Amino acid sequence: MKILILQDCLRSGGTERQSVLLARDFAAGGHPTTLLTFRPGGALASTVHPAVHRQSLQPFDLHIDWLAPGLTDAVARAAPDVILCMGRIANCYAGRIQRRLPSVVVIATMRTGKHLPWLFRRSLKQVRHIISNSNEARDRLVAEYGVPLEKVAVIHNSLVFPAGPATVRSHALRAAHGAGPATTVLLCVAMFRPEKNQRALVEIVAGLPATADWQLWLAGSGPARAACEQLVAEKNLSTHVKFLGFQRDPSALYASADIAVHASWSEALSNFLIESQSRGLPVVAYEAQGIRECMLPGDTGWVIPRDDRAAFRATLDRLMTEPAIERLRRAARAQAFARAAFDPQRQVAAYIDLFHQLSAASVP
């Protein structure tokens, strides 16, 4: 089976990481796979597996996400059996591709909590099928956009990075940032975009008890970073809040932190939260689409009503003072849950099974 994955750009976001992972595993399974992007380059471009055919439409990076010159012709030349559209912009083109290539199985994906553009909504009606990465996203497609339930399959995100030990913290990186053995390191790995809401995390930790020993590590890059850095300076939190930049592989951060924190309002399922739990970190996050499916609520993670900073802060305070033995037990439960629920082999197999079903149904 020939598979084409469509993505606008290989920036450092969670959808892009899933695209790279799926392309690698599809190819490893013996399926010729093309990863077609609008823009060349990108932070994750160097992570694409050599077995994957990598192609871009723009002759050089014009820094325009939506510009896809010669898209339908390029797709037709690739002659795929299945086209998987990843990301909002790629999905906006999904309907056009399906109209141009009616015999090909074109699949849209629902991976966002944002409002869907008109072209995206039109594509939902025209493509052969839709994959949502959470049950909440599926329910939203049905209730808000009128998509028939039978047209949607739910396949959760896969763990991107091989999971290491869950209960042994690495002290070298902590020491490098001035965190002692008793310091609680709060971690957030996400692109700096307004909807990721790192500013809210800064506001939350600014109100932690004065006696608390903590650091907040913010890993990622993006246009909202400068404003967040300014907020940290204004609140005199520079010794507590660390900006770690883009991490091609954040495994060392997971091994060095204590609690994962997330304040995004636009998720459909957070890679960061499931990766954190696979390393034994408890997670605390604002309510958003699919967030409850990332964790065992009240056990391996806590879902906080959006903008309830007091509740978020109180949960952090409780976890920071939790007995060590309970921390170890919770870490084991988080690890077991995440590694079972988001196992890459199982998720990739679900994609391939669906592709075969849809391809068989399209044969006259």
MOFEN-V110739 format. One record per backbone hydrogen bond with DSSP energy under -1.0 kcal/mol. NH is the residue of the N-H (numbers start at 1). CO is the residue of the C=O. Records with the same first field share a line. If there is no record, write none. Layout:
# MOFEN-V110739
NH = CO, CO
This chain:
# MOFEN-V110739
3 = 32
4 = 82
5 = 34
6 = 84
7 = 36
11 = 9
17 = 13
18 = 14
19 = 15
20 = 16
21 = 17
22 = 18
23 = 19
24 = 20
25 = 21
26 = 22
27 = 23
28 = 24
29 = 25
30 = 27
31 = 26
34 = 3
35 = 53
36 = 5
37 = 55
38 = 7
39 = 8
44 = 10
45 = 42
47 = 44
48 = 45
52 = 49
53 = 33
55 = 35
57 = 37
58 = 38
71 = 68
74 = 70
75 = 71
76 = 72
77 = 73
78 = 74
79 = 75
81 = 2
82 = 2
83 = 105
84 = 4
85 = 107
86 = 6
91 = 87
92 = 88
97 = 93
98 = 94
99 = 95
100 = 96
101 = 97
104 = 101
105 = 81
107 = 83
108 = 129
110 = 131
113 = 266
121 = 117
122 = 118
123 = 119
124 = 120
127 = 123
128 = 106
129 = 106
130 = 151
131 = 108
132 = 153
133 = 110
138 = 134
139 = 135
140 = 136
141 = 137
142 = 138
143 = 139
144 = 140
147 = 141
151 = 148
152 = 149
153 = 130
155 = 132
159 = 342
170 = 255
175 = 171
176 = 172
177 = 173
178 = 175
179 = 174
183 = 180
184 = 213
186 = 215
187 = 259
188 = 217
190 = 219
192 = 221
193 = 191
196 = 193
202 = 198
203 = 199
204 = 200
205 = 201
206 = 202
207 = 204
208 = 205
212 = 209
215 = 184
216 = 240
217 = 186
218 = 242
219 = 188
224 = 192
225 = 222
228 = 224
229 = 225
230 = 226
231 = 227
232 = 228
233 = 229
234 = 230
235 = 231
236 = 233
237 = 232
240 = 237
241 = 237
242 = 216
244 = 218
254 = 250
255 = 251
256 = 253
257 = 253
258 = 185
259 = 185
260 = 282
261 = 187
262 = 284
265 = 195
274 = 270
275 = 271
276 = 272
277 = 273
278 = 274
280 = 277
281 = 276
283 = 300
284 = 260
285 = 302
286 = 262
287 = 304
291 = 288
294 = 291
298 = 301
299 = 296
300 = 296
301 = 296
302 = 283
304 = 285
308 = 305
309 = 307
312 = 308
313 = 309
314 = 310
315 = 311
316 = 312
317 = 313
318 = 314
319 = 315
320 = 316
321 = 317
322 = 319
327 = 323
328 = 324
329 = 325
330 = 326
331 = 327
332 = 328
333 = 329
334 = 330
335 = 331
336 = 332
337 = 333
338 = 334
339 = 335
340 = 336
341 = 337
342 = 338
347 = 343
348 = 344
349 = 345
350 = 346
351 = 347
352 = 348
353 = 349
354 = 350
355 = 351
356 = 352
357 = 353
358 = 354
359 = 355
360 = 356
361 = 357
362 = 358
